[in-house]
Amino acid sequence: MANFETYQEYQRIEDLEEDSPPGEEDLLVHVPEGLKDSWHHIKNLDHFFTRIYHFHQKNGFACMMLTEFFELVQFLFVVTFTTFLVNCVEYDVLFANRAVNHTVPGQHPFDRNKVTLPDAILPNQQCTQSIQENSWIIFLLIMAAIFWLYRLVKVFCNVLSYWEIRQFYVKALKIRMDELCNVTWQEVQDRLISLQREQQMCIHKKELTELDIYHRILRFKNYMVAMINKSLLPVQLQLPLLGSVVFLTQGLKYNFELILFWGPGSLFQNKWNLHPKYKRSGNRLELAQKLSRVILLMGLANLLLCPFILVWQVLYAFFSYTEIIRREPGSLGARRWSLYGRLYLRHFNELNHELHGRLGRGYKPTSKYMNSFTSPLLTVLAKNIAFFSGSVLAVLIALTVYDEDVLTVQHILTAITVLGVIITITRSFIPDEHMVWCPEQLLQCMLAHIHYMPDHWRGNANKSETRDEVAQLFQYKAVFILEELLSPIVTPFILIFLLRNKSLEIIDFFRNFTVEVVGVGDICSFAQMDIRRHGNPTWMSEGQTEASIYQQAEIGKTELSLMHFTIKNPRWQPPQESSVFISHLKEKVQHDALGGPSTQLLLSEAPLCTSLQSNESATGPDSLLASVLAHPILTASGLQGRDHCFIPPSTAASAAASVLASLSASQLPHRSRGRSHGLPPSSIHPESTMYRSDRTMIDSLTNSDARMRSNTLKSEFASAEMSLHAIYLHELHQQSSQPQRTMRHWQNPVPMTDVHIATGFQPRSSLGSSLSMPTPVHLGRWQEEDEEEDNQEIISGSTPKQGPGSSC
């Protein structure tokens, strides 16, 4: 009875957001005298850790508050300026449709015909009267005023809230505001964990782990990533003429989160606990009907607010993008990662800055892949349209240079602007004449950074279907703007007609994939990265997972997320099942590294591989990553190395395994090696190593990066290590899911110097008679180039002249 009364009391103080897990509500913890501030008992740790993270990512209190202030000013400006343009401008006078009589004495007769801006602006009294007579404008202004006052109150609350976070940084974490920009999130996280260990900041748990903090910040985000991974949310639409289309906008995502997580009638009873009734399967049909009604009401509310939201979207887009389009018309042809792509490619437990950095590194190879697809018909049309438009534009420009009075001709400026836009757009359809069509290689480069791709992309990189699917993740900016403008219209129909039909599946998903973690609350079970529960046998989890097809994460999300989190947080101690998977992966890497090329060989060919990858940055881990990607191509083509030596054949998996073993070995603490190569001691962390092999130091990397800051160096190597893991796991997955004829590995690979001596600089034909050449499994199904001329041109770094059908 006493326990029930305690639970009832806990329910009554829900508005205080007490963040105590069941059974620990009455836990008493001694608070030291030195920590008497307001953060010694955090009532909502999710909110607290999220504010700490946002405070760090947005560069402190001053930047955040200045941003909030200008957001208020922007909203006020848009509403005021739009009202002024609609009611206070006399457009007949502005467009010279009505003459204006200037009677100023002494004014030149020609000047009396000129229209000035004051002539087109109504007097204040007339402008005010025009606004008062329009009831529709008054209603919109009242709605805007209410929303602005709401934003003002919210900004005031944020000022108080983030001032407290500022004090926490300064007093508790000992981080000054002038140092905040130079402190990484990992350092902030380490100080949080140390503070909890020393002073019991959180009363319900004695120690915090990195995963606890990630779970708090990304509780709902992990659910969204899992639902996208399991194709639960209705974001893929089948439209006539357009076929399969992905539609996910900020407004639609906001409605999903409002319905499921924190809105009225949502599934969570507070910020950290799923309502108990959704954890029981007995009344799943009744709960699905209730959720369906909530979705219906939310869809109707969106339908009613559609006109107001649409007007705001149009106005904001107009004021935001018009100047950019006028200055850089080609910016609409630039690409960006779509909102769907960010959720599809996101790891479980990946923070925003980690995702942004990873996708930023993948932007260039993905752009190259998308730009490699050209239409010969569109190219011919674009060239001719650009020629005709350019000819007319050249004449107009020449005339204006000869006599500036040409600019006074009606619509001449409009013609010049339109012609410039047409030329810019048509040039985007004309491919680079020096481009070599290598879609498989570009797709592999893209995979190294984005870490995920469906199985059917492999070997089909040259298909338009693959390109269209990549375009769903990597969309044009013009498409992004158009989707956001259409969002107020489309969102109500998606909620009413599509999401409602998923109600039962959503209820089952939250019941089946929600687990309670002591001291954290209810989280998505996929976020635990539990190999036993959610592993996939084709992703090196065979014999370690008990998951059914329904429980398995798609595209290796569990395994890759585990590796990513382990690399990003080297001090984190994974649970038993995850440790077994990591140990098994270590052994597999060590085994494959023995049969793969040496790191010295890969590093010696780094400049050539970087040239093949068209990568401008040829230093650091990027060049080594390029070597791993291009090495199977060199071995398949029979190219000679930089020392005119034959390169033993290998696959991307064996090359990645060799580099992973050597990369981790190079980070081992070794005084003589570390000092000789100039590595800062702080950059070598034993916790960051995942593999142990012979001490193979990557000399050129350490020499070139010796002067870099230790945190930047660790971050670069961690990103490169994760990219190599992604390549390696995808290669193993491909081998296990689609068994192919495997190549016979060299049991005792001959070192470069030995091959150099043994061959005696023999050409490829004589080498083939002395050595038995196995047939390799090529990376991305590359085909050998038999012409020696092309091989010599590639070695020299030049690109042969290619026709429209040129390919690797």
C-alpha positions in Angstrom: 0.0 0.0 0.0 2.9 2.3 0.8 4.5 1.6 -2.5 1.2 2.4 -4.3 1.0 5.7 -2.5 4.5 6.5 -3.4 3.8 5.7 -7.0 0.7 7.9 -6.9 2.7 10.7 -5.5 5.2 10.2 -8.3 2.4 10.5 -10.8 1.1 13.7 -9.2 4.4 15.5 -9.5 4.8 14.6 -13.2 4.6 18.3 -14.1 7.8 18.8 -12.1 9.5 16.2 -14.5 11.1 14.2 -11.7 13.5 12.0 -13.6 13.7 9.0 -11.3 13.3 5.5 -12.6 10.8 3.2 -10.9 11.9 1.9 -7.5 14.4 4.8 -6.9 12.0 7.7 -6.1 13.0 7.7 -2.4 16.7 7.3 -3.0 18.7 9.6 -0.9 22.1 10.8 -2.0 24.5 12.9 0.0 25.1 16.2 -1.8 28.6 17.7 -1.0 28.8 21.2 0.3 30.7 22.4 -2.8 27.7 21.6 -5.0 24.8 23.5 -3.6 23.7 25.1 -7.0 20.5 24.3 -8.8 22.0 21.4 -10.8 22.7 19.1 -7.9 19.4 17.4 -8.5 18.4 17.4 -12.2 14.7 16.9 -12.6 14.8 16.2 -16.3 18.1 14.8 -17.5 17.0 14.5 -21.1 16.4 18.2 -21.3 19.5 19.0 -19.3 21.9 17.0 -21.4 20.3 18.2 -24.6 20.7 21.9 -23.5 24.4 21.2 -22.6 24.9 19.7 -26.1 23.1 22.5 -27.9 25.0 25.1 -25.8 28.3 23.6 -27.0 27.3 23.1 -30.6 25.9 26.7 -30.9 29.1 28.2 -29.5 27.9 29.5 -26.2 25.4 31.9 -24.6 26.0 35.1 -26.6 25.7 33.3 -30.0 22.6 31.5 -29.0 20.8 34.5 -27.7 21.8 36.7 -30.6 20.4 34.0 -32.9 17.1 33.9 -30.9 16.9 37.7 -31.0 17.3 37.9 -34.8 14.8 35.2 -35.3 12.2 37.4 -33.6 13.3 40.4 -35.6 13.1 38.4 -38.9 9.6 37.3 -38.1 8.6 40.8 -37.3 10.2 42.1 -40.4 8.5 39.6 -42.7 5.1 40.3 -41.3 5.6 44.1 -41.3 7.2 44.3 -44.7 4.6 42.1 -46.3 1.8 44.2 -44.9 3.5 47.3 -46.2 3.9 45.9 -49.7 0.2 44.8 -49.8 -1.4 47.9 -48.4 0.9 50.8 -48.7 2.3 50.7 -52.2 0.5 52.2 -55.2 1.6 49.8 -58.0 -0.1 51.7 -60.8 2.3 54.6 -60.1 5.3 52.4 -59.6 4.8 50.6 -62.9 4.1 53.9 -64.7 0.6 52.9 -65.6 -0.7 56.2 -64.2 1.0 59.5 -64.8 2.3 61.6 -61.8 2.0 65.3 -62.0 5.1 67.0 -60.6 4.6 70.7 -60.1 7.8 71.6 -58.3 8.9 75.0 -59.5 12.3 75.1 -61.3 12.2 71.3 -62.0 13.5 70.2 -65.4 10.6 69.1 -67.8 12.2 65.7 -68.3 12.5 65.1 -64.6 8.8 65.7 -64.1 8.1 62.4 -65.9 10.3 60.3 -63.7 8.6 58.2 -61.0 10.3 58.3 -57.6 9.8 55.9 -54.7 7.9 58.4 -52.5 5.4 58.8 -55.4 4.5 55.1 -55.2 4.1 55.0 -51.4 0.8 56.0 -49.9 0.7 58.5 -47.0 0.6 57.1 -43.5 -3.1 58.0 -42.9 -4.2 56.4 -46.2 -2.1 53.3 -45.5 -3.5 52.9 -42.1 -7.0 53.3 -43.4 -6.4 50.6 -46.1 -5.3 48.2 -43.4 -8.2 48.9 -41.2 -10.7 48.3 -44.0 -9.3 44.9 -44.7 -10.6 42.5 -42.1 -8.6 39.6 -43.5 -5.4 41.5 -43.0 -6.4 42.4 -39.5 -7.1 38.7 -38.7 -3.7 37.6 -40.0 -1.9 40.4 -38.1 -3.6 39.3 -34.8 -2.6 35.7 -35.4 1.0 36.8 -36.2 1.1 38.9 -33.1 -0.1 36.0 -30.9 2.6 33.8 -32.4 5.3 36.4 -32.0 4.4 37.0 -28.3 4.6 33.2 -27.8 8.0 33.2 -29.4 9.0 36.1 -27.2 8.0 34.3 -24.0 9.9 31.2 -25.3 13.0 33.3 -25.9 12.8 34.8 -22.5 12.6 31.3 -21.0 15.6 30.2 -23.1 17.6 33.1 -21.8 17.0 32.0 -18.2 17.6 28.3 -19.1 20.8 28.8 -21.0 22.2 31.2 -18.5 21.9 28.4 -16.0 23.8 26.1 -18.5 26.4 28.8 -18.9 26.9 28.8 -15.1 27.2 25.0 -15.2 29.9 25.2 -17.8 31.9 27.8 -15.9 31.4 26.5 -12.3 30.9 22.8 -12.6 32.7 21.8 -15.8 35.4 24.5 -15.4 35.2 25.6 -19.0 35.4 29.3 -19.7 33.3 30.8 -22.5 36.3 32.0 -24.4 37.6 28.5 -24.5 34.3 26.8 -25.5 34.9 27.0 -29.3 38.2 25.0 -28.8 36.8 22.3 -26.6 35.4 19.2 -28.3 32.2 17.5 -27.3 34.2 14.4 -26.2 36.0 16.6 -23.6 32.7 18.0 -22.4 31.3 14.5 -22.1 34.3 13.2 -20.2 34.0 16.1 -17.7 30.3 15.3 -17.3 31.1 11.7 -16.5 33.9 12.7 -14.1 31.6 15.2 -12.4 28.9 12.6 -11.8 31.5 10.2 -10.4 32.9 12.7 -8.0 29.9 14.7 -6.9 26.8 12.6 -7.7 25.2 15.1 -10.0 22.4 12.7 -10.9 20.9 11.2 -7.8 19.4 8.1 -9.4 22.6 6.6 -10.8 26.1 6.6 -9.3 28.0 6.5 -12.5 27.2 7.8 -16.0 28.4 6.2 -19.2 28.8 7.6 -22.7 25.8 5.6 -23.9 23.6 7.0 -21.1 24.3 10.5 -22.3 23.6 9.6 -25.9 20.4 7.8 -24.9 19.2 10.9 -23.1 20.0 13.3 -26.0 18.8 11.0 -28.8 15.9 9.1 -27.1 13.3 10.1 -29.7 15.8 10.5 -32.6 16.8 6.8 -32.2 13.1 5.8 -32.5 12.8 7.9 -35.8 16.0 6.2 -37.2 14.6 2.8 -36.3 11.2 3.5 -37.9 12.8 4.7 -41.1 15.1 1.7 -41.1 12.1 -0.7 -40.7 10.1 1.3 -43.4 7.4 2.0 -40.9 6.7 5.7 -41.6 4.8 6.4 -44.8 7.4 8.6 -46.5 7.6 6.6 -49.8 4.7 7.5 -52.1 3.7 5.9 -55.4 2.6 8.8 -57.7 1.3 8.5 -61.2 3.9 9.5 -63.9 6.5 10.1 -61.2 6.6 6.6 -59.8 8.2 6.1 -56.3 8.8 9.4 -54.6 10.2 10.0 -51.1 8.5 12.9 -49.3 9.7 13.9 -45.9 9.8 17.6 -44.9 10.4 19.5 -41.7 6.6 20.0 -41.2 5.8 16.3 -41.7 8.6 15.3 -39.4 7.4 17.7 -36.8 3.9 16.2 -37.0 5.3 12.7 -36.6 7.2 13.6 -33.5 4.2 15.6 -32.1 1.9 12.6 -32.5 4.3 9.9 -31.2 6.5 11.5 -28.6 5.5 14.8 -26.9 2.2 16.1 -28.2 -1.3 15.7 -26.6 -2.3 12.0 -26.9 1.2 10.8 -27.6 2.5 7.4 -26.6 4.9 8.7 -23.9 3.4 9.8 -20.6 6.5 12.0 -20.0 9.8 12.7 -21.6 11.4 9.3 -20.6 8.7 6.7 -20.1 6.3 5.0 -22.6 2.8 4.8 -21.2 2.4 1.4 -19.5 -0.7 0.5 -21.5 1.3 0.6 -24.7 3.6 -2.1 -23.2 0.8 -4.7 -23.0 -0.4 -6.6 -26.0 -3.9 -7.3 -24.7 -5.5 -4.0 -25.8 -3.4 -3.3 -28.9 -6.5 -3.0 -31.2 -8.1 -0.4 -28.9 -4.9 1.5 -28.6 -4.5 1.5 -32.4 -8.0 3.0 -32.8 -7.1 5.7 -30.2 -3.9 6.5 -32.1 -5.9 6.6 -35.3 -8.2 9.2 -33.9 -5.3 11.3 -32.7 -3.7 11.2 -36.1 -7.1 12.1 -37.7 -7.5 15.1 -35.4 -3.9 16.2 -36.1 -4.5 15.9 -39.8 -7.6 18.0 -39.7 -5.8 20.6 -37.6 -3.1 20.7 -40.3 -5.8 21.1 -42.9 -7.3 24.1 -41.2 -4.0 25.8 -40.6 -2.8 25.0 -44.2 -3.5 28.5 -45.7 -1.6 30.3 -42.9 1.3 27.9 -43.0 1.4 28.0 -46.8 1.5 31.8 -46.8 4.3 31.9 -44.3 6.3 29.3 -46.2 6.0 31.2 -49.5 6.9 34.5 -47.9 9.9 33.1 -46.0 11.2 31.2 -49.1 10.8 34.4 -51.2 12.7 36.6 -48.8 15.4 33.9 -48.2 16.2 32.6 -51.6 15.3 35.3 -54.1 18.6 37.3 -53.7 20.6 34.1 -53.8 18.9 32.9 -57.0 19.5 36.3 -58.6 23.2 36.3 -57.6 23.9 32.6 -58.2 21.2 31.0 -60.3 23.2 27.8 -60.3 22.6 27.4 -56.5 19.3 25.7 -57.2 21.2 23.0 -59.1 23.4 22.3 -56.1 22.6 19.3 -54.0 22.0 18.7 -50.3 21.3 15.7 -48.1 17.6 15.3 -47.8 15.9 14.9 -44.5 15.0 11.3 -45.3 18.7 10.7 -46.3 19.8 12.0 -42.9 17.6 9.6 -41.1 18.3 6.7 -43.4 22.1 7.1 -43.2 22.2 8.0 -39.5 23.7 5.5 -37.1 21.9 4.7 -33.9 23.4 6.9 -31.2 25.0 9.4 -33.6 24.9 13.0 -32.6 24.1 15.8 -35.0 27.7 17.1 -35.3 29.0 13.5 -36.0 26.4 13.0 -38.7 27.0 16.4 -40.2 30.8 15.8 -40.4 30.4 12.3 -41.9 27.9 13.4 -44.6 30.1 16.5 -45.2 33.0 14.2 -46.1 30.7 12.2 -48.3 29.3 15.2 -50.2 32.1 15.4 -52.8 32.1 11.8 -53.9 28.3 11.7 -54.0 28.2 14.8 -56.1 30.7 13.2 -58.5 28.6 10.1 -58.7 25.4 12.0 -59.4 27.1 14.3 -62.0 28.6 11.3 -63.8 25.1 10.5 -65.2 24.4 12.6 -68.3 21.8 12.5 -71.0 23.3 12.9 -74.5 20.1 14.3 -75.8 19.9 16.9 -73.1 23.6 17.7 -73.6 23.0 18.5 -77.3 19.9 20.6 -76.5 21.7 22.4 -73.7 24.7 23.3 -75.9 22.5 24.8 -78.6 20.3 26.7 -76.2 23.3 28.1 -74.4 24.8 29.1 -77.8 21.6 31.0 -78.9 21.1 32.6 -75.5 24.7 33.6 -75.2 24.7 35.2 -78.7 21.7 37.4 -77.8 23.1 38.2 -74.4 26.5 39.2 -76.0 24.8 41.6 -78.4 22.8 43.2 -75.5 25.8 43.6 -73.4 27.8 45.1 -76.3 25.0 47.6 -76.9 24.9 48.7 -73.3 28.6 49.1 -73.3 28.4 51.3 -76.4 25.5 53.4 -75.1 24.1 53.1 -71.6 20.8 54.5 -72.7 20.0 51.1 -74.0 19.3 50.1 -70.4 16.3 52.5 -70.4 14.6 50.4 -73.1 11.6 48.6 -71.6 12.3 45.1 -70.3 16.0 45.2 -71.4 17.3 44.4 -67.9 14.7 41.6 -67.6 15.9 40.1 -70.9 19.6 40.2 -69.8 18.7 38.6 -66.4 16.6 35.9 -67.9 19.2 35.1 -70.6 21.9 34.8 -67.9 19.7 32.4 -65.9 19.1 30.3 -68.9 22.8 30.0 -69.7 23.6 29.1 -66.1 20.9 26.4 -66.1 21.9 24.9 -69.5 25.5 24.7 -68.5 24.6 22.4 -65.6 23.4 19.9 -68.2 26.7 19.9 -70.1 29.2 17.4 -68.6 32.9 18.0 -68.1 34.7 16.9 -71.2 37.5 15.4 -69.1 35.2 13.3 -66.9 35.8 9.6 -67.0 32.7 7.5 -66.3 33.5 5.3 -63.3 30.2 4.8 -61.4 31.2 1.7 -59.5 34.4 3.3 -58.2 32.5 6.5 -57.3 29.9 4.5 -55.5 32.5 2.8 -53.4 34.0 6.2 -52.5 30.6 7.3 -51.5 30.0 4.2 -49.4 33.3 4.8 -47.5 31.7 7.9 -45.9 28.0 7.4 -45.8 28.5 3.8 -44.5 25.1 2.5 -45.8 23.7 1.3 -49.2 21.2 -1.3 -50.3 22.6 -4.6 -51.6 21.1 -4.1 -55.0 23.3 -1.1 -55.7 26.3 -3.3 -55.9 27.2 -4.0 -59.5 24.3 -1.7 -60.7 26.0 1.7 -60.1 25.6 2.5 -63.8 21.8 2.0 -63.7 19.5 4.9 -63.7 17.4 3.2 -61.0 20.4 3.3 -58.7 20.9 7.0 -59.5 17.3 7.8 -58.7 17.5 6.0 -55.4 20.6 8.0 -54.5 18.8 11.1 -55.5 16.2 10.4 -52.8 19.0 10.7 -50.3 20.9 13.5 -52.1 18.4 15.9 -53.6 18.6 19.1 -55.5 18.1 22.3 -53.5 15.3 23.3 -55.8 13.5 20.1 -55.0 14.0 20.7 -51.3 12.5 24.2 -51.6 9.6 22.9 -53.6 8.9 20.1 -51.1 8.9 22.6 -48.2 6.4 24.8 -50.1 4.1 21.9 -50.8 4.4 20.5 -47.3 1.4 22.4 -45.8 -0.8 20.9 -48.5 0.6 17.4 -48.6 1.1 16.8 -44.9 -2.6 16.6 -43.9 -3.3 14.0 -46.6 -0.3 11.8 -45.5 -1.5 11.9 -41.9 -5.2 11.2 -42.7 -4.9 8.6 -45.4 -1.5 7.0 -44.9 -0.3 7.3 -41.3 -3.7 6.3 -39.9 -3.4 2.9 -41.7 -0.1 2.3 -39.9 -1.6 2.8 -36.4 -1.5 -0.9 -35.4 2.0 -1.4 -36.8 3.2 1.6 -34.8 1.6 0.3 -31.6 3.3 -3.1 -32.2 6.6 -1.4 -33.0 6.7 0.6 -29.7 5.7 -2.4 -27.7 8.2 -4.8 -29.3 11.1 -2.4 -29.5 11.0 -0.5 -26.3 13.2 -1.5 -23.3 13.6 0.0 -19.9 17.1 0.9 -18.8 17.8 1.6 -15.2 18.6 5.2 -14.6 17.7 6.1 -18.2 14.0 5.1 -18.7 12.4 3.7 -21.8 14.5 3.7 -25.0 14.4 2.1 -28.4 15.9 -1.3 -28.1 17.8 -0.8 -31.4 19.7 2.0 -29.6 21.2 -0.6 -27.3 23.1 -2.0 -30.4 22.4 -5.5 -29.0 23.8 -8.0 -31.5 22.0 -10.9 -29.9 18.6 -9.2 -30.2 18.9 -7.2 -33.4 22.0 -8.5 -35.3 21.9 -9.8 -38.8 23.6 -13.1 -39.6 24.9 -11.8 -43.0 26.7 -9.0 -41.2 29.1 -11.1 -39.2 26.5 -11.8 -36.5 26.0 -15.5 -37.5 25.9 -17.6 -34.4 25.7 -14.5 -32.1 22.2 -13.4 -32.8 18.8 -14.8 -32.0 16.9 -12.1 -34.0 14.1 -13.0 -36.4 13.7 -11.2 -39.7 11.3 -8.8 -38.0 13.8 -8.1 -35.2 16.8 -7.6 -37.4 17.9 -4.1 -38.3 18.2 -3.6 -42.1 21.4 -2.8 -44.1 23.6 -3.7 -41.2 22.5 -0.8 -39.0 23.1 -2.6 -35.7 26.6 -3.8 -36.5 27.8 -0.6 -38.1 26.3 1.6 -35.4 28.1 -0.5 -32.8 31.4 -0.1 -34.5 30.8 3.7 -35.0 29.9 4.2 -31.4 32.9 2.2 -30.2 35.3 4.1 -32.3 33.9 7.5 -31.4 33.8 6.6 -27.7 36.9 4.5 -27.1 36.5 4.4 -23.3 33.0 2.9 -23.5 32.8 -0.6 -22.2 30.3 -2.6 -24.4 28.1 -5.3 -23.0 28.9 -9.0 -23.3 27.2 -9.7 -26.6 28.7 -6.6 -28.2 32.2 -7.5 -26.9 31.9 -10.9 -28.4 31.1 -9.4 -31.8 33.9 -6.9 -31.6 36.4 -9.7 -30.6 35.2 -11.8 -33.5 35.7 -8.9 -35.9 39.2 -8.3 -34.5 40.1 -11.9 -35.2 38.6 -11.8 -38.7 40.6 -8.6 -39.5 43.8 -10.1 -38.2 43.3 -13.2 -40.3 42.5 -11.3 -43.5 45.4 -8.9 -42.9 47.8 -11.8 -43.1 46.7 -12.5 -46.7 46.3 -8.9 -47.8 48.8 -6.4 -49.1 51.2 -4.7 -46.7 50.6 -1.2 -45.5 53.9 -0.1 -47.0 52.7 -1.3 -50.4 49.4 0.6 -50.1 51.2 3.7 -48.8 53.7 3.6 -51.6 50.9 3.6 -54.1 48.9 6.3 -52.3 49.7 9.2 -54.8 48.6 7.1 -57.7 45.5 5.8 -56.0 44.6 9.4 -54.9 45.0 10.4 -58.6 42.6 7.7 -59.6 40.1 8.8 -57.0 40.4 12.4 -58.2 40.9 13.4 -54.6 42.6 16.8 -54.2 43.6 16.1 -50.6 46.5 13.6 -50.8 47.5 13.8 -47.1 46.6 12.0 -44.0 44.0 9.3 -43.7 42.2 10.4 -46.9 45.1 9.3 -49.1 45.2 5.9 -47.3 41.5 5.5 -47.7 41.8 6.2 -51.4 44.6 3.6 -51.6 42.3 1.0 -50.2 39.5 1.8 -52.6 41.7 1.9 -55.7 44.1 -0.9 -54.8 41.9 -3.8 -56.2 41.6 -1.8 -59.4 45.4 -1.5 -59.7 45.8 -5.2 -59.1 43.1 -6.1 -61.5 44.5 -4.0 -64.3 48.0 -5.4 -63.9 49.5 -1.9 -63.4 53.1 -1.6 -62.1 53.8 0.2 -58.9 55.8 3.4 -58.6 58.9 1.2 -58.4 58.0 -0.6 -61.6 57.0 -3.7 -59.6 54.1 -5.9 -60.0 51.3 -5.4 -57.4 49.9 -8.7 -56.0 46.1 -9.1 -56.5 43.8 -8.5 -53.6 40.3 -7.4 -52.7 39.1 -4.3 -50.9 38.3 -6.4 -47.8 41.9 -7.7 -47.5 43.3 -4.2 -48.2 41.0 -2.6 -45.6 41.9 -5.4 -43.1 45.7 -4.7 -43.6 45.2 -1.0 -43.0 42.9 -1.4 -40.0 45.5 -3.6 -38.3 48.4 -1.3 -39.1 46.4 1.9 -38.3 45.5 0.6 -34.9 49.1 -0.7 -34.3 50.4 2.8 -35.2 48.4 4.2 -32.3 49.9 1.9 -29.7 51.9 3.8 -27.0 55.5 3.3 -27.9 57.9 5.9 -26.7 60.7 5.4 -29.2 58.4 5.3 -32.2 56.2 8.1 -31.0 59.1 10.4 -30.4 60.9 9.5 -33.6 57.8 10.4 -35.7 56.9 13.5 -33.9 53.5 12.4 -32.7 52.2 14.4 -29.7 51.8 12.1 -26.7 48.2 13.3 -26.2 47.3 11.9 -29.6 48.2 8.4 -28.7 45.5 6.7 -26.6 45.6 3.0 -25.9 41.8 3.0 -25.5 41.3 4.1 -29.1 43.0 1.0 -30.6 40.7 -1.8 -31.6 43.3 -4.2 -33.1 46.7 -5.4 -32.1 49.2 -6.5 -34.7 52.8 -5.9 -35.6 54.0 -2.3 -35.0 53.7 -1.0 -38.5 54.0 2.8 -38.4 52.5 4.9 -41.2 55.5 7.1 -41.5 54.3 9.5 -44.1 51.0 10.1 -42.3 52.7 10.8 -39.0 55.3 13.1 -40.5 52.8 15.1 -42.4 50.3 15.4 -39.5 52.8 15.8 -36.7 52.0 19.5 -36.3 48.3 19.0 -36.2 46.4 19.3 -32.9 46.0 16.0 -31.2 42.1 16.2 -31.1 41.9 16.8 -34.8 44.4 14.0 -35.5 42.4 11.5 -33.4 39.1 12.6 -35.1 40.6 12.2 -38.6 41.9 8.7 -37.8 38.7 7.7 -36.1 36.7 8.8 -39.2 39.2 6.9 -41.5 39.0 3.8 -39.3 35.2 3.9 -39.4 35.2 4.3 -43.2 37.5 1.3 -43.5 35.2 -0.7 -41.2 32.3 0.2 -43.4 34.1 -1.0 -46.6 35.3 -4.1 -44.8 31.9 -5.1 -43.4 30.1 -4.4 -46.7 32.6 -6.6 -48.6 32.1 -9.5 -46.0 28.4 -9.0 -46.2 28.5 -9.2 -50.0 30.5 -12.4 -49.8 28.2 -14.1 -47.3 24.9 -13.0 -48.9 25.9 -13.6 -52.5 28.7 -16.3 -52.6 30.9 -15.8 -55.6 33.9 -17.6 -56.9 36.6 -16.6 -54.4 40.1 -15.8 -55.4 43.0 -17.8 -54.2 44.9 -15.5 -51.9 48.7 -15.4 -51.9 49.7 -17.6 -49.0 53.1 -15.8 -48.7 52.8 -12.5 -50.5 56.2 -11.5 -51.9 57.3 -8.1 -50.7 57.7 -5.4 -53.2 61.5 -5.5 -53.1 61.5 -9.3 -53.6 59.1 -9.1 -56.5 61.2 -6.3 -57.9 64.3 -8.5 -57.9 62.6 -11.7 -59.0 60.9 -10.1 -62.0 63.9 -8.2 -63.1 61.7 -5.4 -64.4 60.0 -7.8 -66.7 57.0 -6.6 -68.6 53.6 -8.0 -67.8 53.7 -10.7 -70.5 56.9 -12.3 -69.2 55.7 -11.9 -65.7 52.6 -13.8 -66.5 54.7 -16.8 -67.7 56.6 -17.0 -64.5 53.9 -16.5 -62.0 50.5 -18.1 -61.8 47.9 -15.4 -61.8 44.6 -16.0 -60.0 41.5 -14.4 -61.1 40.6 -11.7 -58.5 37.3 -10.6 -57.2 37.3 -7.0 -58.5 36.0 -4.2 -56.4 32.8 -3.1 -57.9 33.2 -5.5 -60.8 35.9 -3.6 -62.6 37.0 -4.7 -66.0 40.6 -5.0 -67.0 42.0 -2.6 -69.5 44.2 -4.6 -71.9 45.7 -1.7 -73.8 49.1 -0.7 -72.5 48.7 2.8 -73.7 45.8 3.5 -71.4 47.7 1.9 -68.5 50.7 4.1 -69.1 48.5 7.2 -69.3 46.9 6.4 -66.0 50.3 5.8 -64.4 51.5 9.1 -65.7 48.5 10.8 -64.1 47.0 12.0 -67.4 43.5 11.2 -68.5 42.9 9.7 -72.0 40.5 11.5 -74.2 37.1 9.9 -73.8 34.0 9.8 -75.8 30.5 9.9 -74.5 30.6 6.2 -73.8 34.0 6.3 -72.0 34.2 4.3 -68.9 36.7 2.8 -66.5 
